[in-house]
Amino acid sequence: MTSNNEEALLTYLTSKLRHAAFALTTAAVLGGAGIANAAELPKSPEVAETGKLLIANTLEYAPFEFIAEDGKPVGINIELAQETAKLLGAEFEVTRIPFPSMIPGLAAGRFKVAWETFAATEERLKQVDFVMFIKSGIVASTTPDKAESFKGENNLCGKRLGVIGGAVSDFIADRVNEECKTKGLPELTKSVFPEGKDIIQAVLSDRIDARLDDATASGYFEVTSKGQLVVVPGLYDVAPLGIAIPKGDKETAEMLRAALEELIKNGTYKAIMEKYGMTSAMIEEAYVVDAADKIRK
């Protein structure tokens, strides 16, 4: 069951995303933001040596990252990363990696920056650290004809849910299922998918009942798909989200934190968030999380 505050947050998020549908048809003007001198910002050894900011990204999780009609990668994460590269005086390069492979890839040293919207769980913090830069919650979305069945308390019990493997929704589904069992209610059925688009297709083809995912991405799809899926009542966790980096890599952590702080101060961060109707998901400052007690709720 959600509190009045949680429902108010969800209503606000959805309202902002609906208004954003109109803004997305025009380009945001991000120039003239008072960019700091690249020499003033710390650089990781990799960026200093190569002159490139290389990131891993799924490129398929709108509004955070997706491929535009002209074939170019766009979205909140991509554009923040591009602006970070500019601040550092570095070239920007993105490698497409499936979400479940990102933390193992960081732990194995295959790349240094997984620029996604990760929740910092205790299990993940055993392998990686995070630079937090945004916040959101988890919601369920379904086809309009099934929305009525999601009303009331314990609305996920007995439902067939799709999640991205390793995403925060994956853990939330397990937690909710335990609550269903404790209350003597039907257990939910969790199906794990590699990408968000696969979950959407599974819901639309009635293989599962709902998509359990980030509120911002779910609301964005509701708007841009003209209601093929609708967000149902209920907000299951609100948390800061961030970029994953190798465990103990203080140079990369400080480079990203300092660059994001500059983007917040010079207005670029807000401009990008406004472009996608996401100002409600903004945080006041970027910060590093290398242990669970450093997560700011």
Secondary structure, DSSP 4 states (H G I P E B T S, - for coil): ---HHHHHHHHHHHHHHHHHHHHTTS------S-PPPGGGS---HHHHHHSEEEEEE-S-BTTTBEE-TTS-EESHHHHHHHHHHHHHT-EEEEEE--GGGHHHHHHTTS-S-EEEEEE--TTGGGTEEEEEEEEEEEEEEE-GGGGGGG-STTTTTT-EEEEETTSHHHHHHHHHHHHHHHTTPPPPEEEEESSHHHHHHHHHTTSSSEEEEEHHHHHHHHHHTTSSSEEPS----EEEEEEEEETT-HHHHHHHHHHHHHHHHHTHHHHHHHHTT-GGG--SS-EEESSGGG---
